[in-house]
Amino acid sequence: MRRKIITTGDGSKTIQIEEWDEQYHSIHGAIQEANHVFIKHGLQHVHTLLKTSNADQSEESLGGISILEIGFGTGLNAFISALEAQKLQRKIRYVGVEAYPVAQEEVEQLNYAELIRAEASELFVKLHEVPWEVETEINARFKLIKRQQLFSQIVDKSCFDLIYFDAFGARVQPELWTEAIFRLMYDALKNNGVLVTYSAKGSVRRAMQAVGFRVERLEGPPGKREMLRATKEEALIS
């Protein structure tokens, strides 16, 4: 399918699939959407939850956060998460799943480091240069493994604190937003784990609830009224 680089509302680039009229990120602002959905309502939220549940521990002794990204794509979410790890003083183990990796010539046209933190441009490059299927220490606070697989092939069990669900929209790929997929996501999360997504469709919310998630509607990023956050509240077995 024909693809091109376009500029979104906040000046950041994204990739558009012309036949679908679908983008990797919001046309209203790729960086704004990523920060709002995945950092503010995802990573920062989980950081606070874990900090509260371990209030008797010092900042230095807090454990790491494990993240599964559904749709590694341009690497934007991984990039801002690596930067956030430094701010939060948290170690992150990040698993990015992508069936169809972005081409290097496309990566070179993306301007995220330029707009977010120019001095971190080498970090963004490294996220794309490290080999697939190999866990790599990007820096002291961020480990990355990129897995090339279909989302339906995910078989992780109780491994992750947080899932960034950033698949293409249900309008063009409805098979990625089904109960079957969200069951895999539910199983992959630890108890009290969290999934965040830019989508707020009623069918998506109902699919999440059907597999056991508690789902919240939250204020959406620029250009969207709402987004969803789902929490796994599995009863603990005594």
Secondary structure, 3 states (H helix, E strand, C coil): CCEEEEECCCCCEEEEECCCCEECCCCCCHHHHHHHHHHHHHHHHHHHHHHHHCCCCCHHHCCCEEEEEECCCCCHHHHHHHHHHHHHCCCEEEEEECCCCCCHHHHCCCCHHHHHCHHHHHHHHHHHHCCCCCCEEEECCEEEEEECCCHHHCCCCCCEEEEEECCCCCCCCHHHCCHHHHHHHHHHEEEEEEEEECCCCHHHHHHHHHCCEEEEEEECCCCCCEEEEEEECCCCCC
